[in-house]
Amino acid sequence: MRSIKYHIALIFAASVLSTAAYSQATNELVSRSTDGKSVGTFYDSTAPVIGGTGEDEGRFVAFISSAKGLGGSLGKYRQIIWRDRKTGETRLVSRGMNGVEGNQNSFAPAISADGMAIAYESYATNLVPIDTNGVRDIFVWNAKTGTTTAVSTGPGEIETNSESFEPTISGNGRFIAYTSGASNITPGVEGTSTVNVYLKDMLSGSTKLITIDPKTKKGVGGSRPSISEDGSKLAFYSFASTLAEGDKNNLWDIFIYEAGNPKLRRISLTQSGSDRDQGTESSSRVVSPSISGDGRRVAYATTAANMVGNDTNKLQDVFVTDTTGGNVVRASTAALGSQGDGDSPIGQGEKIAITYNGSLVAFNTNAKNLGGNLVVRHVAAGETIAVSRDLTSAVGTPAISRTGKCVIYGSNKRLDPKFASSGIFVTCTTK
């Protein structure tokens, strides 16, 4: 049973922000070059992430862009761009040897807590000295040194024999988890031709297979990993029924890996602790769990109708599960807890943004009764705050800073009065 102090602490943390905090904030266009002469629009710049802690919270951002001129990019391929909002410097991350930009597309940036490391996936073959496998690989870039290191490798740093993608990085950049279909990352335990989740320690160089059947010791499939700030916990989703005991629902589930614990935990259960129903989901459903920085809470979306009571909208909703006590909260609700009248988030498989302590989540929505098409939800206080109120606008998947001070997202509207362009914007609270 959770203590009264716990409830008070969460409600206090949530109450730091107010409805006016975001609505009165300015929108800063961050998809732009250092000199501000080149900009990335909503249509060529996506997947933003945001980092920085303490006084530097929200200072560093990264995103994908095919716009010409950002960090010196020629605009031929999708590149990973990093920006320091304090100094105004914009740099090209997916740059390899001799400073040449990546010769193929790069995707899926993930940022460390301090904003100094960016993990990403890329088809480029010129980012590191040896890359001849002809498939997508995972790399990590260090902002302090400007160096790029290959992540998705096997023993002895051998190249993988299949694609690797969906990186997630710990707070200090030491641990990077990712998904891969390769069979030579941890030889002898892959076991299947499906994709699996791996966790690499960049300090020791060792890689561990996470989605492993406890009986056969073989990989049975999983993807969309999300790592805690200290790297000790990892959430992912899988259709496999042998990863944890008691999994008999024949549906996808979300699992938690904990360092030092040989058993995975299945946490995508209802408020009552039972299996959720299938809702309106297909057998090929894609789910992207997001674990809070402290590793306690996991946010995800599902159309299941029995996660909590009185869920009758038959729509995709956002839920937050407390992995220590099993409490489940529906986050995609309006004032007084009324149900959303549209899907949240808008698309299937979109990742829900979550703060370090899990008290705040951010997501886009098709619901007309949540106050906007991109909102922040105070999970404990039950308050939904609109970040983007213009329902005629198109918005991308948001990310949120460590304590919720700043939200970053794409919009097709011109939100920054200094620039006549759509693009990636950062909105920070006024208090």
N, C-alpha and C positions, 0 to 999 in steps of 0.2 A: 504494500500500500504506500503510495507516495505521500510525502510529508506536506504539511501546510506551508512550510518554508519554501518547498519546491514550487508549489503553485504560485505563491506570492512573488518569488524570484522571476518566474516566467512572465507573469502578468506585468511586473514592473518593467522587465526588458522590453516587452511588447509595447508598453505605453510610452516609451521614449519617443516613438514616432507618432505623429498625428495625421489626420486626414489632410490637413492643410500643408503638412511638411513636403509632400511630393508635388502637390498641385501648385504650390508657390515657388517651386524650385525652377532653376534654369536648365535648359537642355543644351549640353555641349556636344558638338559634332567632333567625334574622335577619329573617324575614318578620313583622315587628311594627312597630307605631307607635313614635314617639319616647317616649311615656309608657308603652308596654307594655300599654295597655288594649285595643288592637286587634291581632289577629294574622291572618296569611294562612295557610291550611291547605295541605296537599298537593294538595287538590282544586281550589283556586282560585289557586295560586301556582306558577309554573313558570319554566324557562329561566334559571337563575341564572348569573351571571358574577362574577368576583372580580378585583380589582386592588390596586395598591399595591406599592411597591418598597422595598428596604432595610428599615429598622426598621418601615416601614408596610406591609410585605408582608401581603396578606390583609385589610387594614383596610377597604377599600371594596368593596361588593357591589351588584349590581343584579339585578332579576328582574321577571317579569310577574306581576301580581296583579289580581284583580277583587274583592279583599276591601275592605270598607268601612272607612275610617278610617286607612289607610296613607298618610301624607303629606297627609292631608286629602281623599283620594279618596272619592267618594260611593258607589263600588262598583257603578256602573251598567255600566261598560265595563272591559275589560282595560287596565290602565295599566302604565307602566314605573315601577318604584320603585327608589330609590337609598338606601343606608344607609351611614353612617359607624360602623363597629363600635367605634371608640375613643370617640367623643363620644356615641354612641347616637342620633344624629339620623337620622330617616327623612324623605326628601323625595320628592315626586311629580315625576318627570322629564317625563312627557308632559302638561305644562301649557303652555298657550299664552298668548295676549295677555290682559292684565289678571289673570293668575294663574288663569284658568279652566281646569279640567282638560279633557283631550281629549274631543271629542264623539263619538268612535268608538274602536274597539279598536286597541291598539298591541301590537307583537310584537318578538321577536328582538333583545334588547339586546346590544350589544357594548361592551366597556369598554376604555379606554386603559390603558397600563401603570401610570400614576400614579393611575388611578381617577377622574380629574377630568373625563373626557369620556365620554359615552354616546351611541353611535349606535344608532338603532332604526328600525323600519318602522312606519307608522301609516296608518290610514284616516281619522284625524281631519282636519277641515278648518279648525280654529281654532288651530292651533299657530303659524302664521306669518301675516303680514298678508294675503297673497294665496295662496289654495289653492282653486282652482275646477275642477281637472281630474277630480275625483270618483274617484280611484284611490289605491291605496297609494303612499306616498312615503317617502323616507329623510330622516331628520332627525338632527341632532346637538345634544346639550345640554351646556352648560358648567357644571360644578358651582360654579366660582368666581364666575361672573357671573349664573347662573340663566337665561341666554339660550338660545333655540332657533333653529337655523339650518337652512334647507332645503338638502339635499345633492343630491338627484336632480333636477337642473335642466339645461337645455340652454344654448346660447350666450346671453349676456345675461340669464341667470337665468330664461329662459322655462320654463313648466311643461311637464312631460313629457306625452306623449299615450298612455301606457300605464303599467302597474304597475311599481314598483320595490321590491325586497325583498332579504333576506339580506345586511345590512351587516356589514362587518368593518373594524376601525379600527386604525391604527398606534399605536405606543407613545406618541407625543406628540400624537396626534389630528390630525396634519396630513393624512394620507392615509386615505381611506375608499373601500373597494371595495364593490361591490354588484351585484346582478343586476337586469336590467330588460328588458322587452319593448318599450320605447319606441323610436321611430324618429327622434326629433329631439334626441337628446342629443349626438351627434357627426354632424351631417347629412352625408350622402353616403357613409358607410361602413357603415351598418347592414346593408343587403343582403338580409336575410331577416326573416321574421316571427317567428322564434324568439327566445328570450331570450338575452341576452349579458351578459358581465361587463364592468364599467366601473371605472375607477380615477380618483378625483377628488383633486386637490391643493387642499385647502381654503385654502391660502395664496395661490396664484395664481388659483384659480378654474377652472383648466383640467381637462377630463375626457378620458380616453383610453379607447378601445375596446380591450379586451384579447383577446377571443376572435375574432381576425381571421385570415382566410385569407391567408397570405403572398403568394399569387399574385393572387387577385381583389381583395384589400384590402377585403373585405366581412366582416361578422360572420357566423359560421356556428354560433353557439350554445355555451353553457356556463353553469354556475351553481355555487352553493355555494363562493364564494371564501373564502380564508383568507389573511390578510396577515401578514408578518413584522413584528417590532417597529419596525424602522427604515423600513418601508414600501417597501423596495427589491425584495422578492420576494412573489409571490402564487401560491398554489396554488388550483386549481379543477378541476372535472370536466366532461367533455364527451363526447358521442357522436360528435362530428365527426371525420372521418378525414383532414382536410386542414390541421389546425393545426400538425402537425409531420411531418417526413419519416419514412417507414418505418412509418406507422400502417396496418396492413392486417388487424387482428384483428376488425374489425366489432363491437367492443364499446366500452363506455365506457372512458375512460382519465383519468388525472390528469396535469395539465400544470403546469409552473412558468413563470411570467413573471419575468424579471429586468430591472430598470431598466438601460437602456443596451444591452441585447441584443435585437436585432430578432427573434430566433428563440425560439419557445416550446420547452420541453423536455418530452418525455413520460417520466414517471418511474414509472408503475404497471407496472413490469416485474418478472419473477421474479428470484430470487436469481442465476440463471444469465444474466440479461439478455434472456431470451426473452419472447414474449407470454404472458400468463396465459390460462388457460382460463376458460370461462363459469361453471364450477361449477354451482350450482343457481339461478343468477340469471335473472330475466326480462329481456325487452328494454326494460323501463321502469324498470330499477334506479335508485335514487337513492343517491348516494355523497357523503359530506361529508368532504373532506380537512381535516386540521388541520396547519398548518405551525408549527414551533417558532419561538420569538421570534428566534433567531439565523438563521433561514431555512435551516438545514441539513437538518432532518429533517421528514418528513411522515408522519402517522399516518392510517390509514383502515381500513375493514372491507370484506372480500369473502369470498365462499364459494369462490373459485378454489382448486383443489386442488394447483396446481403452483407456488405462490409460493415455498415452501421445501420441502425434502425431508420425507418421512414425514408429510404432511398427508392423513390418511385419514378424518377425522371427518365430512366432508360437511356442515360447519356454517359459520356465519359466524364469522370470526376477525379479530382485530386485528393489523395489520402496521405496522411502522415502517420506512420507507425512508430511507437516508442518500443525499441527492441529490448528494453530492460523489463518492461512490465506488460507489454502486449497491447497497450491502449491504442486505439485507432481513432483518428479524427478526420472528418471530411472537411477539406480546406476550401473547396470551390462552392461556397455558399454565400448568400447575400446577407443583408441586415436581418437580425433576429433568427438567423439560421435557415432562412428559406432556400430552397434548392435552386441551383443555377438552371436557367432555361436554355442552355446551349452547351456544347462540349467544352471541357477544360482539361488539358490545353486544346488548342485548335486541331493539331494533327496527332496521329498515332505515333507513338515512340518518342515524342518530345520529352526532353529532360526537364524536370521541375527544379528551379533554382532554390537553394536552401542555405540559410546562414549557418555559422559555426555551431551555435547551440540549438539549431532547429526550431527556434521560436518564430521565424519568419520564412515564408516561401513566396516565390514569385512565379507567375505563369501567364501566358496569353490565353484568351478565352473567346468563344463565340457567344457566351451568355450575355444577354442584353440587360440583365438585372443585377450585375455585379458592380456597376458604376463606370466601367470602362472595358477596353479590350486587352489591357495588360494591367494586372493587379498584384499587389502584395497583400498577403494574408497573415494576420497575427493569429497564430494557431491557438495560443492559450487565451488571449483576450477575445477572440471571435470577431475581430474587426477586419473588414476588407477595404483596402485603400487603392484607389485607381492611380496608376502611374500614367497611362495613356487613356484619356477620356474620349477621344475622337473615334467614334464607332465607324466612321467612314474610312479610317486609315487602315493600312495593312501593317502588321507588326510581326517581328520575328520572335525567336525563342530568347527569353531574357536570361541574364546571369545576375547574381546579387553579391555584394561585397560581404566581408566577414561578419559584420554586425548588422548589416542591412542599411547602412548609411547611403549606399549608392546602388543604382540599378543600371545595367547596360543592355541595350536592345536596338534592333534595327527598325526603322520606320520609313514608309514611303512619303512622309510629309516633311516639310522644311521646318524643323523645330528649333534650329539655332539661328537667331536673327542675323548673325554675322556671316552666314553662308547660305546661299540660295540653292541648297541641295538637300536631298534625302540622304540617308546613310545610317551609320552606327552612332548612337547617342548615349551619353551618360547623364543620368539625372540623380542628383544627390539631395538628401533631405536638408531642410533649412534649420534644423535644430538637432 
